[in-house]
Amino acid sequence: MTARIAIVEDEPELAALVADYARTAGYAADTYADGAVALDALRRAPPALVVLDLMLPGLDGLALCRALRADADPALAELPVVMVTARVEEIDRLLGLDAGADDYLCKPFSPRELMARIRAILRRAQRGSPAAPAAPTVDVDPAARRIAVHGAPLDLTPTEYGILAALARRPGQVFSRAQLLDLAREGNVNLDATDRAIDSHVKNLRRKLDAVLPGVEAIHSIYGLGYRFDL
C-alpha cells in the first residue's frame, strides 16, 4: 500500500512543490492550508507522516503537534511529524522538538533533503511492523536504575543511566543537550553536570553500547540540535 503523507502548509506554491516531490518519490500526498482543518482530517484518517508548517491559520503547528501527541489514538500520538518553518532561531527549533516533532527543517529547504528525511523516518517506523526482523530490545528498569540491551545489562554511572533512559524512552526523537540534562536530573537531583558535559557522557555511552551491539550506531548526533536514539 502506498504511504500517504499529509502536508500542512499555508503557502500554496510550497505546498504544491512538496506534494509533487512526494508523489514523484512514490507517496500519496494530501495538502491542508489550515491547522484546525488539518487536525480534523488527520483524526479521521491518519496518514503515514505529516509535514507541518509552524505558522498556520486556524491552529498553529506547535498546537497541532501537541494535540496529536496528546491524542488517545496511538495512530495519532505516534504519528511521525517533520516540522518546517521560516523561524531559524534555536529556541524555535527546540519548541518544535519539545512539542513532539520528530525532525525539523528551516525554510528555505531542499525538497530532496525533505524527501530523504521522510524516507529515513518511515524506515524507522516500519522496523516495528510484524514483518520486520526483531530489533535489539532495550529494557529500562527505573526502580533499579538499570538498563539492559538485548538482555545484556550495561554498567552505567547515574548520569549515563539518566541520559540513556531519556533517549530510549522516545526512540527517534531528537533531544537537545539541555533537554537531556534536565531529563537526567529528574531521577537524580544531585546530578553535577553541564549541557556541554553531555557530549562526554554520550561518548562513554556509545562505547558501552558498542560492546553489546558491535557496529550498531544507537545514539546519533543531529547537527545543531543534539542527539537521537535509534536502533
N, CA, C and O of each residue as an XYZ file, in Angstrom:
924
protein
N       0.841     -1.193      0.000
C       0.000      0.000      0.000
C       0.882      1.252      0.000
O       1.877      1.323      0.723
N       0.505      2.230     -0.817
C       1.277      3.468     -0.905
C       1.140      4.286      0.374
O       0.026      4.548      0.830
N       2.255      4.686      0.946
C       2.221      5.517      2.148
C       1.685      6.901      1.795
O       2.028      7.473      0.760
N       0.841      7.423      2.673
C       0.224      8.733      2.425
C       0.838      9.762      3.362
O       0.986      9.527      4.561
N       1.190     10.905      2.787
C       1.794     11.996      3.539
C       0.845     13.184      3.556
O       0.298     13.561      2.519
N       0.648     13.772      4.724
C      -0.157     14.987      4.853
C       0.785     16.186      4.913
O       1.716     16.213      5.717
N       0.540     17.163      4.068
C       1.359     18.374      4.013
C       0.508     19.534      4.514
O      -0.435     19.960      3.847
N       0.852     20.040      5.698
C       0.077     21.126      6.309
C       0.900     22.399      6.143
O       1.824     22.663      6.913
N       0.551     23.177      5.131
C       1.344     24.333      4.721
C       0.413     25.352      4.069
O      -0.336     25.022      3.150
N       0.468     26.623      4.564
C      -0.450     27.636      4.032
C       0.133     28.430      2.870
O      -0.542     29.315      2.345
N       1.364     28.143      2.450
C       1.908     28.747      1.243
C       1.589     27.821      0.062
O       2.214     26.768     -0.066
N       0.633     28.186     -0.805
C       0.161     27.267     -1.848
C       1.266     26.733     -2.751
O       1.284     25.545     -3.076
N       2.188     27.605     -3.158
C       3.238     27.155     -4.076
C       4.160     26.146     -3.411
O       4.550     25.156     -4.029
N       4.511     26.393     -2.152
C       5.387     25.470     -1.437
C       4.668     24.143     -1.178
O       5.255     23.072     -1.325
N       3.403     24.226     -0.794
C       2.632     23.007     -0.556
C       2.558     22.159     -1.823
O       2.715     20.939     -1.770
N       2.320     22.807     -2.959
C       2.234     22.088     -4.234
C       3.579     21.482     -4.612
O       3.637     20.369     -5.134
N       4.666     22.219     -4.349
C       6.006     21.720     -4.672
C       6.326     20.472     -3.857
O       6.789     19.469     -4.400
N       6.075     20.542     -2.542
C       6.359     19.392     -1.677
C       5.489     18.195     -2.080
O       5.955     17.056     -2.090
N       4.229     18.463     -2.409
C       3.331     17.386     -2.833
C       3.833     16.735     -4.113
O       3.786     15.511     -4.242
N       4.315     17.535     -5.063
C       4.849     16.986     -6.317
C       6.055     16.091     -6.052
O       6.163     15.001     -6.614
N       6.956     16.555     -5.198
C       8.133     15.748     -4.874
C       7.724     14.463     -4.164
O       8.288     13.401     -4.425
N       6.744     14.558     -3.269
C       6.286     13.371     -2.546
C       5.694     12.336     -3.505
O       5.959     11.141     -3.380
N       4.899     12.802     -4.452
C       4.289     11.864     -5.413
C       5.338     11.250     -6.327
O       5.258     10.073     -6.680
N       6.333     12.066     -6.709
C       7.425     11.543     -7.537
C       8.214     10.485     -6.767
O       8.720      9.529     -7.355
N       8.316     10.661     -5.450
C       9.038      9.700     -4.606
C       8.222      8.451     -4.310
O       8.704      7.529     -3.653
N       6.971      8.422     -4.801
C       6.149      7.226     -4.641
C       5.135      7.276     -3.526
O       4.538      6.252     -3.196
N       4.915      8.462     -2.922
C       3.933      8.603     -1.855
C       2.650      9.235     -2.384
O       2.671      9.954     -3.383
N       1.542      8.966     -1.717
C       0.331      9.746     -1.935
C       0.446     10.996     -1.071
O       1.069     10.959     -0.009
N      -0.147     12.101     -1.513
C       0.019     13.363     -0.774
C      -1.290     14.131     -0.713
O      -1.979     14.297     -1.719
N      -1.619     14.598      0.487
C      -2.756     15.489      0.700
C      -2.228     16.795      1.270
O      -1.284     16.789      2.061
N      -2.827     17.916      0.878
C      -2.371     19.216      1.377
C      -3.489     19.912      2.141
O      -4.665     19.796      1.797
N      -3.097     20.637      3.186
C      -4.031     21.404      4.006
C      -3.406     22.761      4.305
O      -2.215     22.848      4.605
N      -4.201     23.810      4.224
C      -3.689     25.168      4.441
C      -4.086     25.728      5.799
O      -3.650     26.819      6.165
N      -4.903     25.002      6.550
C      -5.424     25.473      7.831
C      -5.155     24.407      8.891
O      -5.453     23.232      8.676
N      -4.593     24.809     10.032
C      -4.241     23.850     11.059
C      -5.424     23.115     11.652
O      -5.348     21.904     11.862
N      -6.526     23.818     11.931
C      -7.700     23.183     12.522
C      -8.330     22.194     11.550
O      -8.739     21.103     11.945
N      -8.407     22.576     10.282
C      -8.958     21.676      9.255
C      -8.075     20.433      9.138
O      -8.573     19.313      9.028
N      -6.760     20.647      9.163
C      -5.828     19.523      9.051
C      -5.987     18.561     10.217
O      -6.005     17.346     10.016
N      -6.104     19.085     11.440
C      -6.228     18.221     12.615
C      -7.466     17.351     12.505
O      -7.419     16.164     12.826
N      -8.571     17.924     12.058
C      -9.801     17.153     11.890
C      -9.605     16.041     10.860
O     -10.052     14.912     11.062
N      -8.929     16.372      9.746
C      -8.700     15.377      8.696
C      -7.759     14.272      9.180
O      -7.966     13.099      8.871
N      -6.733     14.643      9.931
C      -5.790     13.650     10.438
C      -6.472     12.698     11.409
O      -6.170     11.504     11.425
N      -7.381     13.212     12.212
C      -8.093     12.359     13.164
C      -9.019     11.383     12.447
O      -9.219     10.259     12.906
N      -9.579     11.808     11.332
C     -10.473     10.926     10.574
C      -9.707      9.857      9.816
O     -10.176      8.725      9.696
N      -8.534     10.204      9.304
C      -7.748      9.255      8.511
C      -6.266      9.547      8.702
O      -5.684     10.293      7.914
N      -5.639      8.975      9.735
C      -4.218      9.241      9.991
C      -3.341      8.807      8.813
O      -3.484      7.688      8.319
N      -2.436      9.679      8.359
C      -1.507      9.323      7.283
C      -0.294      8.597      7.854
O      -0.257      8.264      9.038
N       0.694      8.355      6.998
C       1.938      7.724      7.462
C       2.860      8.743      8.109
O       3.679      8.392      8.958
N       2.730     10.026      7.707
C       3.642     11.076      8.189
C       3.028     12.433      7.877
O       2.254     12.578      6.930
N       3.387     13.430      8.692
C       2.910     14.800      8.490
C       4.093     15.731      8.292
O       5.034     15.728      9.086
N       4.043     16.528      7.232
C       4.971     17.646      7.050
C       4.224     18.882      7.535
O       3.212     19.260      6.944
N       4.699     19.510      8.590
C       3.907     20.500      9.307
C       4.605     21.851      9.386
O       5.704     21.963      9.929
N       3.960     22.868      8.842
C       4.463     24.232      8.968
C       4.193     24.732     10.380
O       3.212     24.331     11.008
N       5.058     25.604     10.880
C       4.893     26.115     12.236
C       3.824     27.197     12.311
O       3.013     27.210     13.237
N       3.821     28.107     11.335
C       2.885     29.230     11.359
C       1.727     28.945     10.407
O       1.896     28.918      9.188
N       0.538     28.732     10.995
C      -0.643     28.355     10.224
C      -1.861     29.123     10.715
O      -1.924     29.487     11.889
N      -2.828     29.376      9.843
C      -4.110     29.922     10.305
C      -4.929     28.832     10.972
O      -4.722     27.645     10.720
N      -5.856     29.237     11.821
C      -6.745     28.269     12.464
C      -6.146     27.641     13.698
O      -6.719     27.734     14.783
N      -5.010     27.006     13.550
C      -4.306     26.338     14.650
C      -2.848     26.249     14.240
O      -2.538     25.673     13.198
N      -1.941     26.810     15.041
C      -0.548     26.814     14.599
C       0.073     25.426     14.731
O      -0.498     24.528     15.349
N       1.264     25.270     14.131
C       1.900     23.966     14.079
C       2.241     23.390     15.440
O       2.104     22.184     15.644
N       2.681     24.219     16.376
C       3.006     23.725     17.713
C       1.769     23.148     18.398
O       1.823     22.065     18.981
N       0.655     23.878     18.324
C      -0.584     23.413     18.958
C      -1.084     22.140     18.287
O      -1.563     21.225     18.957
N      -0.971     22.083     16.966
C      -1.420     20.892     16.249
C      -0.578     19.680     16.638
O      -1.111     18.595     16.872
N       0.731     19.868     16.705
C       1.626     18.766     17.073
C       1.343     18.284     18.492
O       1.315     17.081     18.751
N       1.134     19.223     19.402
C       0.829     18.841     20.793
C      -0.494     18.091     20.862
O      -0.630     17.147     21.641
N      -1.474     18.502     20.055
C      -2.769     17.822     20.043
C      -2.620     16.384     19.554
O      -3.273     15.480     20.075
N      -1.769     16.170     18.565
C      -1.529     14.811     18.079
C      -0.885     13.959     19.170
O      -1.309     12.832     19.424
N       0.145     14.512     19.810
C       0.874     13.742     20.817
C       0.005     13.409     22.031
O       0.251     12.419     22.720
N      -1.012     14.236     22.292
C      -1.882     14.018     23.449
C      -3.083     13.151     23.113
O      -3.867     12.824     24.004
N      -3.250     12.771     21.854
C      -4.431     12.011     21.443
C      -4.383     10.589     21.998
O      -3.311      9.995     22.109
N      -5.556     10.048     22.344
C      -5.638      8.699     22.892
C      -5.386      7.630     21.837
O      -5.051      6.495     22.175
N      -5.543      7.982     20.559
C      -5.333      7.036     19.470
C      -3.828      6.924     19.186
O      -3.207      7.917     18.807
N      -3.231      5.738     19.361
C      -1.788      5.598     19.100
C      -1.394      5.971     17.671
O      -0.268      6.411     17.435
N      -2.304      5.800     16.727
C      -2.002      6.148     15.339
C      -1.742      7.637     15.188
O      -1.036      8.051     14.269
N      -2.307      8.454     16.087
C      -2.067      9.891     16.078
C      -0.957     10.276     17.053
O      -0.103     11.103     16.736
N      -0.975      9.676     18.231
C       0.027     10.024     19.250
C       1.441      9.684     18.784
O       2.398     10.340     19.195
N       1.584      8.672     17.933
C       2.901      8.246     17.464
C       3.131      8.611     16.002
O       4.080      8.130     15.383
N       2.275      9.450     15.454
C       2.380      9.829     14.047
C       3.652     10.636     13.808
O       3.847     11.661     14.462
N       4.530     10.207     12.889
C       5.757     10.968     12.627
C       5.449     12.365     12.092
O       4.588     12.536     11.229
N       6.163     13.358     12.616
C       5.961     14.752     12.220
C       7.308     15.380     11.857
O       8.254     15.356     12.645
N       7.372     15.941     10.647
C       8.529     16.744     10.238
C       8.063     18.192     10.206
O       7.198     18.547      9.406
N       8.624     19.025     11.062
C       8.205     20.415     11.144
C       9.075     21.274     10.237
O      10.297     21.127     10.224
N       8.450     22.170      9.479
C       9.179     23.100      8.606
C       8.732     24.522      8.941
O       7.551     24.766      9.187
N       9.675     25.452      8.950
C       9.319     26.812      9.320
C      10.376     27.799      8.863
O      11.534     27.440      8.645
N       9.959     29.044      8.721
C      10.891     30.122      8.395
C      11.616     30.616      9.639
O      12.575     31.378      9.520
N      11.187     30.204     10.828
C      11.847     30.603     12.062
C      13.138     29.817     12.215
O      13.123     28.586     12.207
N      14.245     30.514     12.354
C      15.542     29.838     12.357
C      16.250     29.911     13.706
O      17.335     29.350     13.859
N      15.662     30.588     14.683
C      16.308     30.690     15.990
C      16.300     29.333     16.688
O      15.383     28.536     16.494
N      17.326     29.073     17.500
C      17.425     27.794     18.206
C      16.212     27.547     19.079
O      15.739     26.414     19.160
N      15.693     28.576     19.736
C      14.548     28.402     20.622
C      13.331     27.890     19.864
O      12.538     27.120     20.405
N      13.181     28.324     18.594
C      12.051     27.848     17.808
C      12.210     26.377     17.467
O      11.235     25.626     17.477
N      13.451     25.955     17.160
C      13.696     24.540     16.884
C      13.410     23.706     18.124
O      12.801     22.639     18.040
N      13.850     24.196     19.264
C      13.640     23.449     20.498
C      12.164     23.371     20.860
O      11.700     22.344     21.355
N      11.418     24.452     20.617
C       9.979     24.427     20.869
C       9.303     23.371     20.002
O       8.423     22.642     20.460
N       9.732     23.301     18.732
C       9.164     22.298     17.842
C       9.450     20.887     18.316
O       8.564     20.032     18.299
N      10.686     20.636     18.740
C      11.043     19.309     19.226
C      10.345     19.008     20.550
O       9.918     17.878     20.786
N      10.230     20.017     21.411
C       9.508     19.841     22.678
C       8.043     19.485     22.439
O       7.445     18.734     23.210
N       7.474     20.027     21.369
C       6.063     19.752     21.056
C       5.876     18.331     20.545
O       4.748     17.845     20.469
N       6.975     17.659     20.193
C       6.879     16.268     19.762
C       7.263     16.013     18.330
O       7.079     14.901     17.835
N       7.801     17.029     17.632
C       8.226     16.817     16.245
C       9.385     15.828     16.201
O      10.243     15.829     17.083
N       9.407     14.985     15.171
C      10.474     14.005     15.013
C      11.682     14.586     14.293
O      12.804     14.112     14.473
N      11.455     15.607     13.482
C      12.542     16.243     12.755
C      12.135     17.677     12.458
O      10.973     18.050     12.620
N      13.102     18.480     12.019
C      12.877     19.921     11.870
C      13.710     20.439     10.711
O      14.909     20.171     10.634
N      13.074     21.187      9.802
C      13.773     21.810      8.685
C      13.430     23.290      8.633
O      12.272     23.677      8.792
N      14.448     24.114      8.409
C      14.228     25.553      8.298
C      14.085     25.950      6.827
O      14.796     25.441      5.960
N      13.157     26.865      6.565
C      12.982     27.395      5.217
C      14.063     28.440      4.932
O      14.473     29.154      5.847
N      14.531     28.546      3.687
C      14.205     27.656      2.565
C      14.945     26.338      2.702
O      16.091     26.313      3.149
N      14.302     25.243      2.322
C      14.926     23.938      2.414
C      14.890     23.253      1.053
O      14.135     23.647      0.164
N      15.704     22.240      0.908
C      15.728     21.451     -0.318
C      14.635     20.387     -0.255
O      14.624     19.583      0.677
N      13.714     20.362     -1.224
C      12.697     19.300     -1.228
C      13.314     17.913     -1.264
O      12.746     16.967     -0.718
N      14.481     17.780     -1.908
C      15.144     16.476     -1.947
C      15.596     16.058     -0.544
O      15.476     14.894     -0.163
N      16.119     17.034      0.223
C      16.507     16.703      1.597
C      15.285     16.318      2.420
O      15.342     15.389      3.225
N      14.179     17.033      2.218
C      12.955     16.700      2.937
C      12.528     15.272      2.616
O      12.166     14.522      3.523
N      12.565     14.877      1.331
C      12.188     13.520      0.951
C      13.123     12.493      1.586
O      12.683     11.422      2.002
N      14.420     12.823      1.660
C      15.378     11.906      2.279
C      15.060     11.711      3.762
O      15.140     10.597      4.281
N      14.703     12.789      4.426
C      14.364     12.690      5.854
C      13.070     11.907      6.047
O      12.941     11.128      6.991
N      12.116     12.119      5.149
C      10.858     11.373      5.230
C      11.116      9.880      5.060
O      10.575      9.066      5.809
N      11.940      9.518      4.079
C      12.248      8.098      3.866
C      12.906      7.495      5.103
O      12.582      6.376      5.502
N      13.835      8.242      5.712
C      14.531      7.738      6.892
C      13.564      7.521      8.057
O      13.641      6.508      8.752
N      12.661      8.469      8.264
C      11.699      8.353      9.374
C      10.747      7.191      9.137
O      10.454      6.436     10.064
N      10.257      7.035      7.903
C       9.329      5.940      7.616
C      10.025      4.584      7.704
O       9.399      3.598      8.094
N      11.301      4.518      7.349
C      12.032      3.256      7.521
C      12.112      2.895      8.998
O      11.933      1.736      9.371
N      12.382      3.894      9.837
C      12.444      3.615     11.283
C      11.086      3.142     11.790
O      11.011      2.226     12.610
N      10.009      3.767     11.302
C       8.668      3.391     11.750
C       8.325      1.970     11.322
O       7.646      1.248     12.052
N       8.789      1.566     10.149
C       8.474      0.233      9.638
C       9.211     -0.867     10.375
O       8.816     -2.031     10.308
N      10.281     -0.513     11.080
C      11.034     -1.540     11.804
C      10.198     -2.217     12.878
O      10.473     -3.348     13.279
N       9.172     -1.507     13.337
C       8.323     -2.093     14.370
C       7.187     -2.934     13.814
O       6.407     -3.490     14.587
N       7.070     -3.045     12.491
C       5.984     -3.817     11.892
C       6.231     -5.304     12.075
O       7.382     -5.708     12.242
N       5.171     -6.151     12.050
C       5.334     -7.590     12.272
C       6.272     -8.250     11.270
O       6.925     -9.241     11.599
N       6.349     -7.711     10.039
C       7.174     -8.343      9.012
C       8.653     -8.013      9.167
O       9.501     -8.636      8.529
N       8.960     -7.048     10.002
C      10.347     -6.622     10.149
C      11.107     -7.563     11.070
O      10.511     -8.130     11.985
N      12.405     -7.744     10.854
C      13.183     -8.580     11.770
C      13.249     -7.941     13.151
O      13.169     -6.722     13.302
N      13.396     -8.799     14.147
C      13.406     -8.303     15.525
C      14.597     -7.375     15.748
O      15.735     -7.722     15.432
N      14.325     -6.207     16.288
C      15.395     -5.252     16.592
C      15.893     -5.511     18.015
O      15.172     -6.100     18.819
N      17.098     -5.086     18.330
C      17.598     -5.238     19.695
C      16.653     -4.568     20.690
O      16.184     -3.455     20.454
N      16.381     -5.239     21.786
C      15.482     -4.695     22.800
C      16.259     -3.872     23.820
O      17.411     -4.170     24.137
N      15.615     -2.847     24.319
C      16.203     -2.010     25.358
C      15.241     -2.009     26.542
O      14.124     -1.500     26.439
N      15.669     -2.571     27.647
C      14.829     -2.669     28.837
C      15.334     -1.688     29.895
O      16.466     -1.788     30.369
N      14.468     -0.736     30.252
C      14.799      0.268     31.260
C      14.068     -0.068     32.549
O      12.841     -0.169     32.560
N      14.805     -0.241     33.624
C      14.245     -0.552     34.942
C      14.416      0.671     35.838
O      15.467      0.835     36.456
N      13.377      1.552     35.920
C      13.521      2.785     36.708
C      13.750      2.517     38.188
O      14.475      3.265     38.844
N      13.137      1.452     38.727
C      13.277      1.182     40.158
C      14.728      0.851     40.515
O      15.259      1.336     41.514
N      15.351      0.028     39.690
C      16.739     -0.359     39.944
C      17.724      0.572     39.261
O      18.932      0.475     39.475
N      17.200      1.486     38.429
C      18.030      2.388     37.640
C      19.070      1.594     36.856
O      20.270      1.861     36.915
N      18.555      0.597     36.112
C      19.390     -0.246     35.294
C      18.826     -0.328     33.889
O      17.616     -0.218     33.690
N      19.706     -0.522     32.912
C      19.305     -0.668     31.516
C      20.015     -1.886     30.946
O      21.222     -2.056     31.117
N      19.238     -2.738     30.260
C      19.796     -3.899     29.581
C      19.478     -3.793     28.095
O      18.360     -3.435     27.724
N      20.441     -4.098     27.254
C      20.257     -4.080     25.808
C      20.409     -5.500     25.295
O      21.462     -6.120     25.441
N      19.327     -6.013     24.683
C      19.299     -7.395     24.182
C      19.647     -8.373     25.297
O      20.318     -9.379     25.066
N      19.180     -8.065     26.518
C      19.413     -8.934     27.657
C      20.717     -8.713     28.382
O      20.935     -9.281     29.452
N      21.595     -7.890     27.816
C      22.904     -7.649     28.445
C      22.845     -6.372     29.267
O      22.633     -5.296     28.706
N      23.029     -6.460     30.591
C      22.999     -5.248     31.424
C      24.206     -4.361     31.158
O      25.317     -4.851     30.955
N      23.981     -3.054     31.161
C      25.050     -2.088     30.936
C      25.559     -1.564     32.278
O      24.777     -1.314     33.196
N      26.862     -1.403     32.378
C      27.478     -0.834     33.588
C      27.513      0.680     33.410
O      28.413      1.220     32.767
N      26.516      1.361     33.990
C      26.337      2.791     33.758
C      26.513      3.590     35.039
O      26.170      3.127     36.127
N      27.048      4.788     34.898
C      27.055      5.739     36.004
C      25.643      6.311     36.142
O      24.843      6.184     35.215
N      25.319      6.935     37.276
C      23.980      7.530     37.415
C      23.655      8.527     36.299
O      22.524      8.572     35.815
N      24.645      9.323     35.894
C      24.406     10.294     34.834
C      24.156      9.595     33.504
O      23.245      9.967     32.765
N      24.966      8.578     33.200
C      24.785      7.834     31.953
C      23.424      7.156     31.918
O      22.760      7.134     30.882
N      23.007      6.600     33.063
C      21.676      5.988     33.116
C      20.595      7.013     32.784
O      19.700      6.742     31.984
N      20.681      8.189     33.402
C      19.653      9.203     33.177
C      19.559      9.622     31.724
O      18.462      9.791     31.193
N      20.714      9.793     31.071
C      20.735     10.215     29.665
C      20.181      9.118     28.761
O      19.325      9.381     27.917
N      20.669      7.887     28.937
C      20.235      6.799     28.065
C      18.763      6.460     28.294
O      18.047      6.151     27.342
N      18.308      6.514     29.534
C      16.893      6.243     29.811
C      16.007      7.263     29.110
O      14.974      6.902     28.545
N      16.403      8.541     29.140
C      15.624      9.587     28.468
C      15.568      9.346     26.965
O      14.507      9.476     26.355
N      16.696      9.000     26.369
C      16.743      8.745     24.927
C      15.948      7.507     24.554
O      15.195      7.519     23.580
N      16.112      6.430     25.329
C      15.498      5.154     24.979
C      13.984      5.180     25.111
O      13.288      4.429     24.427
N      13.464      6.049     25.997
C      12.004      6.118     26.155
C      11.322      6.725     24.932
O      10.148      6.452     24.686
N      12.042      7.547     24.159
C      11.474      8.160     22.957
C      12.404      7.942     21.762
O      13.000      8.898     21.266
N      12.534      6.699     21.297
C      13.415      6.445     20.154
C      12.976      7.245     18.937
O      11.785      7.342     18.640
N      13.948      7.815     18.236
C      13.647      8.604     17.050
C      13.460     10.078     17.320
O      13.514     10.878     16.387
N      13.242     10.469     18.574
C      13.055     11.884     18.892
C      14.410     12.537     19.150
O      15.287     11.946     19.780
N      14.566     13.758     18.657
C      15.811     14.497     18.857
C      15.723     15.282     20.170
O      14.748     15.992     20.419
N      16.752     15.142     20.998
C      16.830     15.861     22.266
C      18.034     16.795     22.234
O      19.117     16.402     21.800
N      17.850     18.019     22.689
C      18.982     18.934     22.842
C      19.786     18.519     24.064
O      19.312     17.738     24.890
N      21.003     19.038     24.180
C      21.828     18.735     25.351
C      21.137     19.208     26.634
O      21.146     18.511     27.649
N      20.539     20.402     26.572
C      19.870     20.938     27.761
C      18.686     20.060     28.159
O      18.449     19.839     29.346
N      17.943     19.558     27.169
C      16.820     18.673     27.475
C      17.304     17.395     28.149
O      16.718     16.949     29.135
N      18.377     16.803     27.614
C      18.899     15.574     28.205
C      19.375     15.808     29.633
O      19.195     14.962     30.509
N      19.974     16.951     29.850
C      20.442     17.274     31.195
C      19.262     17.381     32.158
O      19.312     16.847     33.266
N      18.209     18.065     31.739
C      17.022     18.206     32.590
C      16.370     16.856     32.864
O      15.980     16.574     33.997
N      16.247     16.012     31.822
C      15.617     14.709     31.989
C      16.459     13.795     32.868
O      15.920     13.027     33.665
N      17.781     13.876     32.724
C      18.656     13.066     33.562
C      18.542     13.465     35.025
O      18.691     12.630     35.917
N      18.274     14.756     35.273
C      18.176     15.251     36.655
C      16.862     14.852     37.319
O      16.749     14.927     38.542
N      15.864     14.429     36.536
C      14.565     14.096     37.127
C      14.693     12.996     38.177
O      14.032     13.037     39.214
N      15.538     12.024     37.902
C      15.716     10.941     38.868
C      16.989     11.050     39.663
O      17.325     10.144     40.425
N      17.709     12.151     39.498
C      18.995     12.307     40.177
C      19.222     13.790     40.445
O      19.974     14.449     39.727
N      18.579     14.302     41.466
C      18.599     15.745     41.740
C      19.997     16.235     42.078
O      20.275     17.430     41.978
N      20.888     15.316     42.482
C      22.247     15.713     42.830
C      23.198     15.639     41.643
O      24.411     15.768     41.808
N      22.658     15.432     40.454
C      23.493     15.322     39.259
C      24.331     16.591     39.074
O      23.811     17.707     39.045
N      25.622     16.385     38.952
C      26.557     17.500     38.770
C      27.091     17.442     37.343
O      28.058     16.730     37.074
N      26.474     18.180     36.430
C      26.882     18.153     35.022
C      26.388     19.412     34.343
O      25.494     20.097     34.839
N      26.984     19.703     33.203
C      26.537     20.820     32.374
C      26.076     20.266     31.049
O      26.339     19.109     30.723
N      25.367     21.116     30.261
C      24.858     20.603     28.996
C      25.990     20.197     28.059
O      25.831     19.256     27.281
N      27.142     20.892     28.115
C      28.268     20.511     27.269
C      28.919     19.205     27.746
O      29.508     18.476     26.948
N      28.811     18.915     29.046
C      29.359     17.659     29.557
C      28.581     16.467     29.023
O      29.066     15.336     29.060
N      27.375     16.718     28.527
C      26.570     15.652     27.944
C      27.355     14.951     26.837
O      27.250     13.734     26.687
N      28.140     15.700     26.059
C      28.906     15.108     24.957
C      29.841     14.009     25.456
O      29.952     12.956     24.828
N      30.505     14.248     26.571
C      31.426     13.251     27.123
C      30.674     12.014     27.589
O      31.128     10.887     27.390
N      29.517     12.233     28.212
C      28.719     11.095     28.667
C      28.196     10.286     27.477
O      28.154      9.057     27.530
N      27.801     10.973     26.410
C      27.320     10.274     25.218
C      28.452      9.439     24.607
O      28.222      8.318     24.153
N      29.664      9.983     24.597
C      30.815      9.232     24.078
C      31.012      7.940     24.868
O      31.259      6.884     24.286
N      30.901      8.025     26.201
C      31.037      6.832     27.032
C      29.898      5.850     26.786
O      30.109      4.638     26.759
N      28.695      6.376     26.608
C      27.551      5.505     26.339
C      27.716      4.762     25.014
O      27.403      3.575     24.919
N      28.202      5.459     24.004
C      28.423      4.800     22.711
C      29.417      3.649     22.842
O      29.232      2.586     22.249
N      30.467      3.869     23.619
C      31.468      2.819     23.827
C      30.847      1.606     24.514
O      31.117      0.468     24.131
N      30.020      1.847     25.526
C      29.407      0.750     26.261
C      28.346      0.035     25.425
O      28.199     -1.184     25.520
N      27.618      0.776     24.619
C      26.640      0.154     23.727
C      27.321     -0.677     22.648
O      26.832     -1.739     22.266
N      28.457     -0.179     22.162
C      29.176     -0.906     21.123
C      29.687     -2.253     21.630
O      29.885     -3.181     20.846
N      29.899     -2.357     22.938
C      30.376     -3.618     23.496
C      29.317     -4.710     23.403
O      29.652     -5.890     23.300
N      28.030     -4.324     23.438
C      26.954     -5.325     23.347
C      26.302     -5.338     21.967
O      25.664     -6.320     21.589
N      26.464     -4.238     21.206
C      25.916     -4.160     19.849
C      27.018     -3.661     18.913
O      26.941     -2.535     18.422
N      28.032     -4.475     18.661
C      29.153     -4.015     17.838
C      28.723     -3.613     16.442
O      27.978     -4.323     15.767
N      29.217     -2.441     16.023
C      28.922     -1.954     14.682
C      27.581     -1.269     14.529
O      27.256     -0.799     13.438
N      26.792     -1.198     15.592
C      25.470     -0.568     15.532
C      25.553      0.824     16.132
O      25.944      0.979     17.289
N      25.189      1.842     15.354
C      25.172      3.212     15.876
C      23.807      3.468     16.491
O      22.822      3.655     15.776
N      23.749      3.477     17.814
C      22.470      3.628     18.506
C      22.161      5.081     18.839
O      21.003      5.496     18.787
N      23.190      5.860     19.182
C      22.992      7.271     19.521
C      23.529      8.114     18.375
O      24.730      8.109     18.104
N      22.647      8.831     17.707
C      23.017      9.613     16.532
C      23.159     11.090     16.897
O      22.340     11.631     17.640
N      24.188     11.732     16.380
C      24.373     13.169     16.547
C      23.586     13.894     15.458
O      23.728     13.579     14.276
N      22.758     14.862     15.849
C      21.984     15.656     14.905
C      22.569     17.060     14.924
O      22.438     17.789     15.907
N      23.213     17.427     13.831
C      23.980     18.680     13.775
C      23.134     19.885     14.181
O      22.048     20.106     13.645
N      23.643     20.651     15.126
C      22.991     21.891     15.557
C      21.824     21.682     16.501
O      21.245     22.659     16.977
N      21.456     20.421     16.792
C      20.295     20.172     17.636
C      20.625     19.341     18.867
O      20.339     19.765     19.986
N      21.222     18.167     18.684
C      21.504     17.327     19.845
C      21.674     15.876     19.454
O      22.470     15.555     18.572
N      20.917     14.982     20.118
C      21.095     13.546     19.926
C      19.756     12.847     19.758
O      18.715     13.311     20.223
N      19.828     11.686     19.058
C      18.650     10.852     18.850
C      19.049      9.400     19.063
O      20.122      8.977     18.632
N      18.189      8.639     19.728
C      18.434      7.203     19.949
C      17.608      6.414     18.961
O      16.404      6.632     18.826
N      18.263      5.486     18.264
C      17.550      4.722     17.247
C      18.312      3.448     16.954
O      19.458      3.498     16.509
N      17.686      2.297     17.201
C      18.310      1.013     16.895
C      17.721      0.432     15.626
O      18.119     -0.653     15.201
